């Protein structure tokens, strides 16, 4: 990432700008949120930005760093050449830069707006991935962590692209996101290629076990963070006396199955090209989870 200069953000933003895109803010699906006054709507968008920044920092410094650090210790891949390993380490360094940049942006936004982030609430994704890795056991766990990173690195680019293209989002935020998006476009290619190199060489039993967990990893990434969303709404008890109920209603409003399949398409496409879905049992697991378009099954939100 190249955008390391200090940011100067005006408050209130000029020309009606906002700090985050409503199209990416789940709470804005709810009609009560849509009817809020302009000041509260803007504040909620700042809170969504803070949540996104915190989520990304935790992701980069947690599962992503752990997976990249663990590539050298993976069993059964001594053939992975040093060039690939070095490229992974370079990506790991860039991901830490992303975390530092997002922390700076969060401080600047808080200073400019006076809106403090939600603190003391761990993103649900971090806990869900930790549970999946630990539940998989010592042999499978490192592979689960690595393939979660393949999921996250193939999905994150879409949200970054949408955020940087929203003309209402203030230029300072879009500049940081644009720099991040350029890096992540390269990371997407690297991890897609890594999947293609790894998958055919894995033991069939490992492929089956790992393949059956991939739908859960996609769901972990795309699922709503109920705890964080509820904490946002709890700042307005006069409007949202029962924030958990609003969050559950947002979950029900969060889009039909086709929209969720579309959101998962970058990861599913990468896995299809790797041959993951050639196993009919794994393919069925993807269909049952609703990640394959045309599946008739009902998908349960996050």
N, C-alpha and C positions, 0 to 999 in steps of 0.2 A: 504494500500500500504506500502510495506516495504522498497523500494528504496529511502531512504532519504539522502544518503551521497552526498557530493558535487561532481559534475560531472567535468571531465577534458576531453575536446574534442579537438582533434588535428585538425589543419587546415593547408593545405588541408588534408582531411582524407586519411588514409593509404589504400593501395591496391585497389585504384579506388573506394572506398566507396562513397556513397551518403547519404544525410540526410533524404530522403523520397523515397517511392517506385513510380516509374513511372506508375505502374499498378493502383495506387490509385490517380494519379494526372490528373484531367480531361483535362488540357490544352495539355497534351502530346498525346491526341487523334488527334490533328490537325497536318497536314503535315508540315505546316510552322514551328511549334514548334519542330517537329521531326528533321527538317533540321538545327536547330540552332547549332552554334558552342558549343563545350563541356563546356566552361566556363559559357555561358548563360544558358545552360541546367541545369547545377549544381546549379546555382543561383536560377533558377525557382523552382527547387526541394526544396531548402531551404525555399523559399517563400510559397510553398505548405505546408511544415511542420509548419511554423509559423501560417498559416491560420488554419490548423488542431488544433494546440495547443490553439489558441485563441477561435476557435469554441467550443472546449471542455470545456475550462474554463468558457465561457459564459453560456454554457449549464448546467454545474454542479452548478454554482452559481446563475442561473436564474430559468428556469422552473423546474429542478430537485429538487433544494432546496425548492422552493415554494410548489411543489406538496407534498413532504415528510413532510414539516412543516404543510401542510394543512390536512393531513390524519385524525388527531384527530377531525377536525371540519367538516368532511363530514357528510351530512345529511343521515340518514337511515342506518348507519352501526354501531350501538352501540354494535352489536354482535362480532365485530372484536376484538379478544382478545388482551390482553396487550402484549403477546409474539410477536405477529405480529407487533404491533405498535413499540415495542422496537427494533425489528429487522430492521424496516424501519428507525428508528432514527440512528441506527448503520450504515446503508448503507449511510444515509445522511452525517454522519461524514466522512466516507471513501471517498465520492464524493468530499468533500471539500479538503481532502488530495490530491486527484488526481489533483484538480485545482492548489494547491500550488506547487506540483511537476512539473506540466507542465509549470508553470510560471518560475520556476528555470531552467528547460530545455531550455525554450525560451531565457532566458538571456545568458546561456552558449553558445547556438548556435550562437546568435548574436555576442557575444564576439569572438568566434572562427572564424566566417566567415566574419564578417563585414557587413552581410546582415541584414538590419533592417526590422522588420515586417511591414505589411500594417497597418497603424494606422488611427483611425478616421472613420472607416467603420464598422458599426454594421453587424454581420452575418445576412443574410436575414432570416435564420431560426428563430432567436429570434423574429424578427418583425412579421413574419407570425404566429408563435404560439401565440404571444401576441394578434394579431388581432382576431384569432379564439377563444381564451379564452374570450376576451371582447365581441365579437360578439355573443357568446353563452348566455350571460346574467349571472346574479349572481347565479342562481340555477344550471345551467348546466356548467358554466365556470370552477369551481374547478374539476369537473369530466373530462372535456376536458383536463385540465392540467395534471391530474393524468394519463390519458390514453395516453397522448403524452409521458410521462415518460416511460410507459410500452412499447410503440413503440421504443423509443430511447434505452432503456436498453436491448431490445431483438435484436436490429439491430447492435449495436456498436461492439459487440464481433467479428463479421465477419471481419470488417475492421482491428481491432486490430490484429487478427490472421494473416491476410495477411501481415500486415506491419512487424510484428515481425519475420515472416518466410522468408522475402526477404533477401537473403544473401548479397546483395549489400549495404543495409542500415547499417550505422556505428553501432558498438556494443553498444555504449552508448545510442543511441536512442532506439535500440531494447530492451535493459535491462529495460528502463522505461516503454515502451509499454508492455513488458511481465508482469511486475508487475501489471500494470493496467488491462491487459487482465485476469489475474487470479482472480482479484476482480470482474470484470464484468461478468465472467462466473457464479459466485455465485449470482450476482445481477439478471442475466437473469433468473435463476431458481426461485428466490424469486418473481420477478414481474410476471412471468408466473403463478406461484401458486396463487399470489394475484388476478390476473385476473380470474382464475378459481373459486376462492372463492367468488369474488364479483359479477360477471356477472349474475349468476342464481338468485341472491337475489335482483337485482335491479328491480325497477318498469318497466313494459313493455314499457311504453311511454318513460322513460328515456333511456332504452336500444335502442329503435328505434332511438331516436334523437342522442344519442352518437354514435351508430353504423354507422349512415350516415356520421358522421364527421371523422371516423377513416381513410378512404381512403385519406382524405386531410392531416391528420396528418402524414401518411406514406409519402405522397408526399412532405410535408414540410421538413421531415428529409432527404429524398433521393434526393431532387431537387438540381440543380446546384446553387451555390451562384454567380450569375452573377456580382454583384457589386464588390466582392472581386477578382474574376478572372479578371475582367476588370482593376481593380487597379494594379494587378500584371503586366499585359501586358503594362499598361501605363508607366511603368518604362523603356520601350524600344521603345520610339516613332519613332526611326529611322527604326525599324523593324515592329512595329505594329502601324501605324498611325491611324488606326480605330479599337481600341481594342474591342469595343462593337460588331462589325461585326464578329470578330474572335470568341468571346464568343458564339454568336448565332450559328455559324457554329459548334462549339464544341458541343452545345446542340443537333444539328441534328446528330452528329456523335456518340452520347453517348450510342448507343447500341440498339438493337431491343427489342421489347416487352418482349420476353422470358428472356432476360438478366435482365430487370427491375423486372420482376416477381420473378426471382431467388434472386435478391437483397432483395426483400421484404419478402421472404419466411419465415424467422424466426418469424417475427411479425404475418404474416398471419397464420402460423401454430399454434402459441399460441392462436390466436383468434378463429381459427377453433376448437381447443380443448376446449375452454371455451364455445362454443356454439354460438358465435357471428354471424356466417354465417348461422345459422339455420333460421333466419328471411330472407325470400326470397327477400325482398326489400333491406335489407342491403347487402345480397349476390350479388344482381345485381349491387349495387353501387361499390362493390369491383371489379366486373368483368368489369364494364364500365371504371373504373380507370386503368385497366390493371394489377391489383395486383394478379389476379388468373390465373394460367397457363391454356392455352388452350382457353382463351377468344379471340375472333376475333377482338375486338375493337382496334382502334388506340389509343396509349397513347401519351399524350402531355407532353414533358419534363418540369419538375419543374416549 
